[in-house]
């Protein structure tokens, strides 16, 4: 009975699998940069981390700027 009451843990995936998935195809670069390659993430965790990373303001202009 105790086993039936335990919630099933969501599956986790390595960063390379998430980057290769159709779900993250349009954000593949963000997946690679924002997620730690030594960890595995659930889909919800990955969405949250990537969303937070994409919401950060740009800190420095790298290309151009006339310098």
VMD Tcl script that draws the C-alpha trace (Angstrom):
set ca {
  {0.00 0.00 0.00}
  {2.84 2.36 0.77}
  {4.20 1.91 -2.74}
  {0.87 2.94 -4.26}
  {0.86 6.23 -2.36}
  {4.33 7.24 -3.47}
  {4.33 9.70 -6.34}
  {6.21 8.58 -9.40}
  {9.28 10.66 -10.04}
  {9.41 12.41 -13.39}
  {12.05 11.02 -15.75}
  {15.29 12.96 -16.06}
  {17.38 13.51 -19.16}
  {20.98 14.54 -19.84}
  {21.59 17.88 -21.54}
  {22.62 16.32 -24.85}
  {19.31 14.44 -25.07}
  {17.36 17.59 -24.31}
  {19.32 19.54 -26.93}
  {18.58 16.86 -29.53}
  {14.86 16.70 -28.73}
  {12.10 18.19 -30.89}
  {10.71 20.02 -27.85}
  {13.82 22.19 -27.52}
  {14.74 22.36 -31.22}
  {14.14 26.12 -31.42}
  {16.13 26.75 -28.23}
  {18.97 24.26 -28.73}
  {21.72 26.84 -28.14}
  {20.04 28.03 -24.92}
  {19.78 24.42 -23.70}
  {23.50 23.90 -24.21}
  {24.52 27.16 -22.54}
  {21.97 27.39 -19.70}
  {21.99 23.81 -18.41}
  {24.81 22.15 -16.47}
  {26.16 19.28 -18.60}
  {26.99 17.21 -15.50}
  {23.35 17.14 -14.32}
  {20.15 15.57 -15.54}
  {16.89 17.51 -15.68}
  {13.19 16.80 -15.80}
  {11.39 18.56 -18.62}
  {9.84 21.03 -16.17}
  {13.21 21.79 -14.55}
  {14.82 22.33 -17.95}
  {12.01 24.67 -19.05}
  {12.35 26.67 -15.84}
  {16.16 27.05 -16.06}
  {16.10 27.89 -19.77}
  {13.27 30.40 -19.28}
  {15.16 32.14 -16.47}
  {18.34 32.23 -18.56}
  {16.52 33.70 -21.57}
  {14.85 36.34 -19.37}
  {18.17 37.78 -18.18}
  {19.06 41.15 -19.65}
  {22.04 41.46 -21.95}
  {24.95 42.73 -19.85}
  {27.48 43.69 -22.49}
  {27.46 44.39 -26.17}
  {30.04 42.11 -27.74}
  {29.79 42.78 -31.47}
  {29.95 46.26 -32.85}
  {29.82 49.27 -30.60}
  {32.37 51.22 -32.66}
  {35.33 50.44 -30.43}
}
mol new
graphics top color blue
foreach p $ca { graphics top sphere $p radius 0.5 }
foreach p [lrange $ca 0 end-1] q [lrange $ca 1 end] { graphics top cylinder $p $q radius 0.2 }
display resetview
